[in-house]
Amino acid sequence: MDLAEFRRGVRDVTPLLLGVAPFGLVAGIAAVNAGLDLPQAVGMSVIVFAGASQLAALDLIGRDAPLSVVVVTAVVINLRMLMYSASIAPHFRAFAGRVKAGLSYLLTDQAYALSIARFRSTDGTDRVAYYLGTALTLWVVWQITTVAGVMLGTGVPDAWGLEFAVPLVFLALLVPAMEDGPTTAAGLVGGAVAVVGAGLPLNLGLLVGATVGIAAGLASERVMEVDPSDGH
């Protein structure tokens, strides 16, 4: 493995850790609010390793939602990983299946964005080394900050109202992501449906909101793709 490329990956991802670390702390605090102890919180963080879906799942767990609803909601939120995988897969085509399976576990928004930009701009790069430099760094920081969040959450009085941390983080993620028509439509429609559906049985409001939001975003994208000049 090219250690220089690995170190470059670590260096490139380091500025992004300023946003990842607080996110991990909130995930740990959310785990405490949902009733998970330290081993359970760490186990979930290691197995799932997906910030937004973890927070959504923890919110539903804290509301005693059925396990099936928790799992499906997390899967819907993480559907974007299918697109990331399809996009980055050609760069790892020559590697064995077990290697690609391990790399897929570490896939995140940040690791994908940095890696795909590096691969497209530079030929001959040790792609696995660079990818691991970014992805492993994110993984380590995420696990450490999750544990720190659990420890912090267990020591903070209930009167501090840390249950607001999760909605605030989702707002912080949502607003920058609404950068064009389709994403804005998805965010507004999905959020509105989730709020209106908060009283649905089995705590299905979040799942329904996410599904309808995705549909709204896709519909908006198709409308925008229509050329007004064709007269249709």
C-alpha positions, -999 to +999 in steps of 0.1 A: +000+000+000+012+035-009+017+052+025+020+086+008-014+082-007-028+070+026-014+100+044-028+123+017-062+108+023-059+115+060-047+150+053-075+158+029-103+145+053-089+162+084-107+196+078-140+177+075-136+162+110-146+196+125-182+187+113-180+150+119-169+151+155-199+171+169-222+149+148-207+118+165-211+134+199-248+140+192-252+104+180-238+092+214-261+116+233-291+104+212-282+068+221-284+076+258-317+094+253-330+063+234-322+041+264-291+024+251-261+016+273-225+020+263-220-015+247-252-012+228-244+023+216-209+013+205-223-018+188-248+001+169-222+027+158-198+000+146-224-020+128-244+007+112-217+035+108-241+059+091-248+092+109-282+103+096-297+069+096-283+062+131-299+093+145-332+085+128-331+050+141-323+062+176-352+086+176-376+058+166-361+035+192-366+061+218-403+063+208-407+025+210-413+021+173-414-015+159-380-029+148-392-033+113-401+005+111-366+014+125-348-008+100-368+003+069-364+040+079-327+036+082-325+018+048-346+045+031-324+073+044-293+054+033-304+047-003-280+073-015-252+048-008-264+027-037-257+057-060-223+063-044-214+026-047-224+025-084-203+056-091-171+045-073-173+008-081-154+011-115-124+024-097-121-008-077-131-032-104-097-050-104-098-059-067-111-091-051-147-093-038-136-095-002-116-063-006-145-045-022-168-057+006-146-042+032-143-009+014-181-008+010-185-010+048-164+022+052-183+042+025-196+076+037-206+109+021-172+124+029-151+094+018-170+091-014-167+128-023-130+131-016-121+098-032-140+102-064-126+137-069-090+123-064-095+094-087-109+115-115-081+141-113-051+118-110-041+087-129-020+060-112-032+068-077-032+039-052-069+041-049-073+017-020-046+036+000-062+070-005-097+057+001-086+040+034-068+072+044-101+091+042-126+064+053-106+049+082-099+083+096-136+091+096-145+057+111-120+061+140-132+096+148-168+086+146-164+057+170-144+079+195-168+108+194-198+084+197-183+070+229-176+105+242-212+114+235-225+085+254-203+094+284-214+130+281-250+121+278-250+099+309-236+128+330-258+156+318-290+163+338-323+157+321-332+194+327-307+204+301-331+191+274-305+174+252-333+157+233-333+188+211-298+179+198-310+154+172-336+178+155-310+206+155-284+183+138-309+173+112-317+209+105-280+216+101-277+188+076-308+197+057-304+234+051-270+232+032-283+202+012-312+222-002-291+236-030-314+232-060-350+227-069-352+189-065-334+188-031-354+218-019-387+200-029-375+168-012-366+186+020-397+207+023-422+180+013-405+153+033-403+175+064-439+187+061-452+151+057-431+139+086-445+166+109-481+161+098-476+123+102-461+125+137-492+109+151-493+079+127-495+045+142-462+026+148-443+059+145-445+057+107-444+095+103-406+097+097-406+068+072-436+081+053-420+116+052-387+103+039-404+082+012-426+110+001-397+135+002-376+112-021-406+109-045-411+147-045-374+153-053-375+128-082-407+143-096-392+178-094-361+166-111-381+151-140-401+183-144-369+204-145-354+181-172-383+188-196-372+213-222-398+241-224-388+247-260-402+213-271-437+225-266-447+195-244 
